[in-house]
Amino acid sequence: MSKWIPKLSVLDLAPILAGGSAQDAYRRTLDLARHAEKLGYHRFWLAEHHNMPGIASSATSLLIGHVANATEKIRVGSGGVMLPNHAPLVVAEQFGTLESLFPGRIDLGLGRASGTDMRTIQALRRTLGANGAEFPDLLNELRTYLDAHPNHSGVRAVPGEGLNIPIWLLGSSDVSARLAGRLGLPFAFASHFAPDGLHHALNAYRSSFVPSKMLADPYVMVGLTVMAADNVEEARYLATSEAQQVLSLLHGRPDKLQPPVENMDALWQPQEKALISKQLDFGIIGDRKTIREKLPAIYEATEADEFIITSHIYDHQARMRSFEIVAETVKEIWT
């Protein structure tokens, strides 16, 4: 195949394991970030979620700083910050601080959804009036604060103003895709949990793209669930932790990441199995051969510039091994 190797990145939610704590999760996150850096991964992103017992990345900007301080070269950022949950000025100041501490290494990925339930939205925002329609205005306000020559009623983001912090738009539909295209921003699609809308969103992004100071051409990142092991049976066994987590969300009872099980059929109904299996089928669960078969096909279908990999594996060493197998196999495919 081509000598060109697609960029690989990591999406981490600092998963909290059954029987574990957020403190344990942060230790594993740092371990994974250092490992990813050694393996040549391009970015390490953390995602904002709230009121989720199994996710410890709610204070996303704090955790980004923690990871950036523990690594040397890998880019660190948000995948993403849910902008409607925050005042744009606060986001500008937080990421201005991060960029000032770790120059040239910080990414600001933004989502238009809440990333949580209605009660938590009210606790975060103190109002239920926001529905995503305000996202373009919030984004414009944020970009104004970060501009080198702001014009925003005398309110300035210090630090933040004039800093070159790459802004990404994230989405699971064509709404953010079209906005990213019109603004000439890079776009990341969350196909790891919403694969059905992938091709429509990518087409919308590319067809609406207008070159900007940041980008001359469209730039697409595709999110993928990948659980790799030295044999297919082990990978499928490890993947039952992710299946249990999705199942707990379907039941409205989000939980910590559970150990893998031998038989998921004892836990889910046939319709739940079909729904979760469909979501995971777009990802890659298997060994090196599975990756060599599926990843080039996904690339051909998406022409992605970058893949961002998420992997909810209960055993830490198995998770580290999974990212290692992915990185090694990608080099084998594209060289």
N, C-alpha and C positions, 0 to 999 in steps of 0.2 A: 504494500500500500504506500501511500504518499509519505514523504519524510516529515510532513507537517504533523505535529502532535497536538490534539485539542487540549486546551487548558483544563486542568482539574482543580476543583475547589471543594471545600468541606462546609456543610451546613450542620451546626450543632445546636441542640436545644438544652444542653446540660441535663440530660435525663437523670431523674432521681430513681434509684432502684428500690424495689421492695426490700424493706428492712434497712434501707440506707437513708442518708440525709443530703441536704443541699451542699453541705461542706464536702461530703464525699464526691458529689457530682462535680464540684469545681476542681477538685484534685484531678479527676479523670479528664475534665475538659482541658486543663493545662497539659496533661500528659499527651492527649491526643493532638493538641495544637503543635507541640514540639515535634511529635512524631510526623505529623503532616508536613511540617516545614522541612524536615530531613528528607522526606520522600519526594519533595519537589512540588507539593500542592501550591497553587497560586494564591488562594484566599482562604480565610477561616472566618465564616460568618456565624453570627448568633441571632436567634429569632425571639421576638417579643411575644410572650403568651402570659396570660394572667389567670389566676384562680384554677391552676392545673397542678394537682399534687405531684405529677410526675415530671414537671418541667421547672428548672431552676433559673431560666434565663429571663425572668420578668424585668429586672433592672438592667436592661441590655447594655446601655452605654457604660455602666460600671464594670460589667463583665468584659466588654471589649477592651477597656483599659487594662484590666487584670491580665488578659491573654496577650495583648500587645507588649506589656512589660516583661512577660515571661518568654517571648520569642524575639527574633532578631530581624528577619527579612519578610516573612509572610505578611500579606495584606490582611488586615483584620477589620471587620465591619458588621453591619446589621443586615440581617436577611429575614425580616426587616424590622425597623421601627414603624409602628402603626401610627402614622401622623395624626389622625383625628383624635387620638388619646392624649395629645400633648399640645402645649402652646408652641408654635413655630419658633419663637424667640428662644425658648428653653432648649429645643433641639439644636438650634444654631450654636448656642453657647456650649452645650455639651460636646458636640462634635468639633467645634472650634477648639475646645480644650484638648480633646483627643488628638486632633491634627497637630496642635502646637507641641504636645508631648511626644508624638510619634510621627514626625513629618514624612509625608509621602507614603504612608502605610494604611491610611484610614479610608474606608468606604462607607457611604451613607445610603443604604437601601431602604426604600420607603414603601409601605403598604397603605391602601385606602380603607381596609377593613379594621375591625376592632381587635380581632384575635381572641375574643372571649365571649361570654354570655351577657345577656341584657342587664342583669343585676350588677355585674362587675363593670360594665360600661358606665352605669350610673355612678358607681363608686369612683371610677377614674375621672369621668368628665363632669360629674355633678348635674348632668342633664341627659335626656334621651333624645334631644332634638337632632343630633348628628346622624346622618344615614349614608355617608360616603359622597353625597353630591357636593359637599363643601371641599372635597379633597383638592381640586385644582386651585382654589383660592388659597388654601393653606400652603400648598406647594409653592405658589407664587410668592407668598409672604416669606416663607423660609428662604427661597432663593434670593429674595431681595436683601435679607439680612446678611447672606453670605457674599453678596456682590461686592466688588472692590470699590464701587461708587454708589452706595446705597442712597435711596431717596424714600425714607420710610418715617416721616413725621418726627425726625430727630431721634428715633429709637435705634440704637446700634447694638449689634452682637459683638461683645468683646469678652473673650476672643471669638473669632469666627469670621468677621468681616474681612473680605479680600483673600481668604484662604482657598486654595484649590482642592476642595473636597469633592470627589466624584459622587454624584447623585445618581442612583439607580431607581427605576420604578419596578415594583414587583406586582405580580398579579396572577389570578387563576381564571381570568376571562379576558375579553378583548377591550374592556373599558380602559384599564391602565395601559394596555398595549397601544391603543390609539393615541393616548395622551403622551406616552413616551416617544412615539413616532413623531408627533407634531412638534415636540420640544427638542428633538434630537438627542434624547437620553438613552443609555443602555437599558435593556429590558430583560428581566428574569421571570420565567414562567414556572409556577409551582406545580409541575406535572407529577411530582412525587405524591400529591394528594388529589389533584384534579386533572387527570390525564386527558379526559374527553375533550376539553376545550383547547388543547395545545395547538393544533395546526391552524385552527381558526384565528387564535390570538397571534400566532407568529405571522400569518399572512396579513392580518390587520396592522401589525406593527411595521412590517417591511413596506407595505403599500402606502402607509401614511407618513413614512419617515422623511424628515426635512433635515438636511445637514446643519450642524451647529458648531459653536466654538469647541465643544467637547468631542463631538463625533462627526467624521465626514461620511461614514457609512453605518448602517444598522449594526448593532452588536447584541447578540442573543445568548443568554445563559439559560440552560434547561436543568431543572431540578430532577434528580433521580434518586429513588431508593435503591441502594445496592447492598446486598448482604452476601459476601463472598467467603468461601472457605475452601479447604483443600479437596473436598469432595462435595457432590451435590446434596447428599443426604444430610451432612452436617449443616450446610447452608440452610436447607429447608427447616431443619430442627431449630436453628438459631432464629429464623424468621418468625417463629410462632410467638416470640415476645412482642414483636411489632403487631402481629395479628390480634393478640390479646389487648394491646393498647387501643387499637382502632375499635375493637369490639366494645371496650369500656366506654368509649366516646359515643358509640351508637346507642348504648343503654343509658346515656346521660349520667354516667358515674365514672368520670375520668379518674384514673388510678396511677400509682407508681408503675414503673416498668417491671413486668413480672418475669420470672425465670421461664425458659422455654419448656414446652411440654411435648410429650410423645404423640398425643392425639388431640387435635383441635376439635374433632367432631363431638367430643364430649362437652364442649363449651359453647359452640354456636349452632344456630338453626340453619337449615339449608339456604334460606334466603340471605342470611347474614354472611354465610360462607361465600355465596356467589358475589355479593357486593364487595366484600373485602378482597377476595381473590382477584376481582376485576381491577381494583385499585392497585394491587401489588403486581399484577401481571405486566404493567408497563415498565416496572423496575426490573432489576436483575437479581435473581436469587440462584446462586449456583457456584460452580468452580471456574477456573480460568477458561475452560472450553466454552462455558455458558457466556462469559463476558466476551470472548472472541466472536461468538455468534451473534449476540444481541446488540452490543454497543455500536459496531459499525452500521448495523441496520437502523438504529435510532439516529445516528449521525446523518446517514443518507436521507432519512425522512425529515429531519429538522434543520440540517446544515447549521447546527449550533456552533457558536464560537467557543463555548465553554460549557462544561458539565459541572454542576455543584451536587455533591454526593451527600446523602444523609443515610444513616445506618443505625437503627435502634436495636442494638444487640446487648443483651444483658451482661454477658461475660466481658470484662474490659479487655482482656488479652485477645479474645476472639474478635472483638471490635477493632482493635489495633491491627490485627492480622488481616481483617477484611480490607481496610484501607491500603494496606501494604500490597495485597494481591491485586487490587484495582490498579494502583499506580504502576506496578510491574507489568501487568498484562496490557495496559494501554501503550506502554513503550514497545512491547512486543508487536502489537497490532500495527502501529503507525511508523515502524522503522524497518 
